[in-house]
Amino acid sequence: MPKNVLDFNVISSIPNAGVSEAVGGFFGAATGIIGNTVDNVTSVFSQQISLKLISATKTDGKGNGKIGKETYVENHLPTLPTLGARQEAFDIHFDYDAEFGIPAAFYLRSYMQTEFFLVSVTLEDVPNHGTIHFVCNSWVYNFKNYKNDRIFFINNVFLPSETPAALLKYRKEELQNLRGDGTGERKEYDRIYDYDVYNDLGNPDRGEKYSRPILGGSSTYPYPRRVRTGRKPTKKDPKSETPPRETYVPRDENFGHLKSSDFLIYGIKSLSQNVLPLFESLIFDLDFTPNEFDSFDEVRELYEGGVKLPTDMLSKISPLPALKEIFRTDGEQTLKFPPPHVIRVSKSAWMTDEEFAREMLAGVNPCVIRRLQEFPPQSTLDATIYGDQNSKVSKQEMETNLDGLTVEQALNGNRLFILDYHDAFMPYLERINKIAKAYATRTFLFLSENGKLKPVAIELSLPHPSGDQYGAVSKVILPASEGVESTIWLLAKAHVIVNDSCYHQLMSHWLNTHAVIEPFAIATNRNLSVLHPISKLLHPHYRDTININGLARQALINAGGIIEQSFLPGPNSIEMSSAVYKNWVFTDQALPADLVKRGLAIQDPSSPYGLNLVIKDYPYAVDGLEIWDAIKTWVQDYVSLYYPSDEAVKKDSELQAWWKEAVERGHEDLKDKPWWPKMQSIEELIQCCSIIIWTASALHAAVNFGQYPYGGYILNRPTLSRRWIPEKGTKDYDEMVKNPQKAYLGTITPKYQTLVDLSVIEILSRHASDEVYLGQRENPNWTSDSRAIQAFNKFGSKLAEIEGKIKERNKDSSLSNRVGPVELPYTLLLPSSTEGLTFRGIPNSISI
């Protein structure tokens, strides 16, 4: 990234009459290339980049495809009509010999001292063949940085066994380039994909406060693998890796500023390194603004009037575009956030029990609630360590709110549900409560005749003061709408939401999408050639994931990072996600399997998608099943083009190596679990690819892009709890009676952490201007197979049809869970979106 991100000139590619090529580049001001002048770009590129074509049909004496003579890029083509934004084209002419055959790959060598971005190469007028497309999208450095010249392949598709013999050597060579040898520290220009554990979240050299356990490589702390960087170990712990100043990711995973989404990514980095320290200095200057909100109105001032800043504060920050909206530079000197969607219509509807329950079905974390199938619910914690952790809620307490039903009748009628965070938090509460005041929560809900959920009891549990082995100490809070009991009920709901907010950020969002997908991205690049059909199917769904995960290790989930600062578990945060990963099951990530596992759906062959939803008006499930089915149908149509039988799957050497490595190295700590598909049939291949695509696209969209619309109003989704429920006869109880709002504000996230949280989720909830959504491809020439293009167009049409259905459902007043008291229609699974904070849109990949 250049010091001045605006001083760059991107150069791309395409053809001229004859045989032509397209190259792309990224330059900082130091190169002297500023602006788009023919003289500048021509003088830099002319005779500085060479290509050697590789034949797919004619071989040398060793049986490998013939290699043509070195030929150089020539003239700049400034007026080519098909150029994209900030792209430049050049032509190159090859002397064609009929004995050479049909080219299907080329070697490229750069003699330039700075890198450039190669977008595409198009060969025109190839005798007996016409036009040949190469989709490249790759950074190219000076040839001295590589062991072998860079190689690029045609946009054709070949299974390993069907690859032209002349290309086999080159296909294997490129995969070996991407695997590396597993040694040494990775450099900026490397394109090497390898595995490592999460051993760089802490920094023991800074002291015990910054030490963190290594995640991955043990039964105690299992975890998915990340990209290996090879940095030196810390001095105090040879197993921990020195935290990076700049995190290595394989070079083509980091598009630089060809993409505006990088402005979002670097916006987070800018927040961490520059903005948050200024917030901290602002808040702790108590003469300027204390660290407590005095009223709900003061919280709303964050969006309506803004926080007045010291006159010199903005001068210390040079905000990137992603931050400009919240930093007023028009002379007002204020910090002002956009109004969150949840309060755009009503400022108080978030407080209702109906909205509290509805957000479990249509909020930002709609994939945790489950049907209650036994009463009282039982804990899965080891009783020899934690004693009796089973629920202490009584039938009498429940039945006061079951509309005249008994618990047994409600259970048998599939009308009782639970949001259960007890087992996830209880083992960590003693540590958490050294810096906070938190409970492990269970929330019981009842499905009314009108199809709405209502909370009927909240159980708040703490570790026994005499020791874990004595079990939990629990209290049960029942709904109330008047007097001090209504304040206690509101506080109990806040403690539930703090549990939910933290579980969402650490598990539903980070672990279950970001972290679990990275091993598949690594395995795909190491084992599936760009010529492989499954590589072409999956690659768009990995775009940016390794890059954003690398940034997360550097600024979000690291010791002392943004997550630890602003979410309840603090330094225990990522360790808690390791405990949840122990019970992660790949096949359960398929939406139908997930719904059945949580008891929210019952298998029924006569129902749409083979499922009968227990809660008919469950927006995430209803919309999600349509998206899931469209994804799976597209994958099935595509896979059937290349695999006529199960035997073809078994005999695909690259596919088998990919799956074996994804399981045994990428998810090594769970490799012996019996639920892993064996990749022995077409059905298993379709299922595995569908799960990967669903997880990276729709599941991530469902749990990501609602973060600011719901959580941007900290009263609705607090992230910290600092006080337990006050006991009668205490000073805190008397203050709660006197000023309920102040009691609520004193319990939840304070001002500094609120500013941290809002600043981050406001960026995380945005779409970039060049986002590529489900049903779209970045390059129309992504494959030469017209059958695949036809199937993909069918997929896009189906998604457009689904989008129309979702919009119609949102207009149906009988589907009250889709809108709720806050009057916010559920749009998170609408496939398309525009740029910005839209509360909709399913990108192809985890790009933020």
Number of C-alpha atoms within 10 A of each C-alpha: 14 14 9 10 14 12 17 24 24 22 27 26 28 28 23 20 11 14 21 23 26 29 28 27 25 26 23 19 15 13 14 12 19 16 13 16 11 13 10 14 22 17 13 15 23 17 16 17 21 20 22 21 23 28 24 23 18 21 19 12 7 8 13 20 28 24 19 19 13 14 17 21 21 20 19 23 19 15 9 16 8 11 17 11 10 16 24 26 27 27 25 23 18 17 8 13 10 10 11 19 19 22 23 22 22 23 19 20 23 22 15 16 13 15 17 23 26 22 24 23 28 20 25 19 14 16 12 9 11 9 15 20 21 24 21 22 18 22 23 25 21 18 17 12 12 15 8 14 19 18 20 24 23 22 21 19 20 15 21 21 13 10 15 17 17 21 23 17 12 20 21 14 14 19 18 14 20 19 18 16 11 14 10 12 13 20 16 14 18 20 22 25 26 25 19 18 21 23 20 26 28 29 25 21 15 11 10 10 13 15 19 21 16 21 23 21 17 12 13 15 19 24 29 29 27 27 24 22 24 17 18 15 16 18 13 13 13 10 14 25 23 21 21 16 7 10 17 25 26 22 18 19 18 22 20 19 18 21 14 17 22 22 21 23 20 19 23 29 18 20 23 18 12 15 22 18 13 16 19 16 11 19 19 14 12 10 8 12 15 15 18 17 17 14 15 16 12 15 20 19 14 22 18 14 13 21 18 14 18 12 11 9 14 18 11 10 14 13 19 16 12 23 22 12 15 18 20 17 14 7 7 12 19 21 19 18 23 17 17 21 22 23 20 12 12 13 14 14 18 21 16 15 20 18 24 24 23 24 17 20 24 27 25 27 23 19 22 18 22 20 24 24 17 12 16 14 16 13 15 11 17 11 15 11 13 19 17 19 25 19 19 19 20 13 13 10 14 20 16 15 18 21 12 10 14 16 20 13 13 20 18 13 12 18 22 27 25 20 21 24 19 25 18 19 22 24 18 17 20 19 14 20 17 9 14 19 20 29 28 25 30 23 23 23 26 26 20 13 9 9 17 21 25 23 25 22 26 26 22 25 24 22 23 16 11 8 13 20 16 17 22 24 14 20 14 18 22 18 20 15 12 9 10 16 15 15 21 23 21 21 24 25 23 24 30 27 22 26 29 24 23 24 26 23 22 23 22 25 21 21 22 24 25 26 19 23 26 26 26 24 24 28 23 25 20 24 25 26 25 24 19 20 23 22 18 18 18 21 17 20 25 25 22 22 23 26 26 22 24 19 23 23 21 23 21 21 23 23 27 18 19 23 27 18 19 23 25 28 28 22 25 17 23 24 21 19 23 22 18 20 20 15 9 15 15 19 16 15 20 21 21 22 15 18 26 19 14 17 18 24 22 17 15 12 10 9 11 12 14 13 19 18 20 18 19 15 19 23 28 23 24 15 20 21 19 20 24 23 18 21 26 21 18 24 24 19 19 21 20 13 13 17 17 11 12 15 12 16 21 15 14 16 15 20 24 18 15 20 22 17 21 25 23 14 21 29 23 19 22 23 16 11 11 9 12 15 17 14 19 15 17 20 15 16 23 21 18 22 19 24 22 21 26 27 26 29 26 26 27 24 29 29 23 26 28 30 28 29 24 22 23 30 24 25 22 21 25 30 28 29 28 17 20 16 23 16 10 9 8 10 10 16 18 16 13 20 16 12 13 21 17 17 24 22 24 17 22 25 27 21 20 20 24 23 21 21 23 22 21 23 19 26 24 22 23 24 26 22 13 13 22 22 20 24 22 17 13 11 11 10 16 19 21 16 13 9 13 20 16 13 18 19 15 17 22 20 14 20 21 15 11 19 20 12 14 21 14 10 18 19 13 11 10 12 18 20 27 27 20 21 21 20 18 22 20 24 24 28 25 25 24 19 20 14 12 15 21 17 26 23 26 27 27 28 29 27 27 27
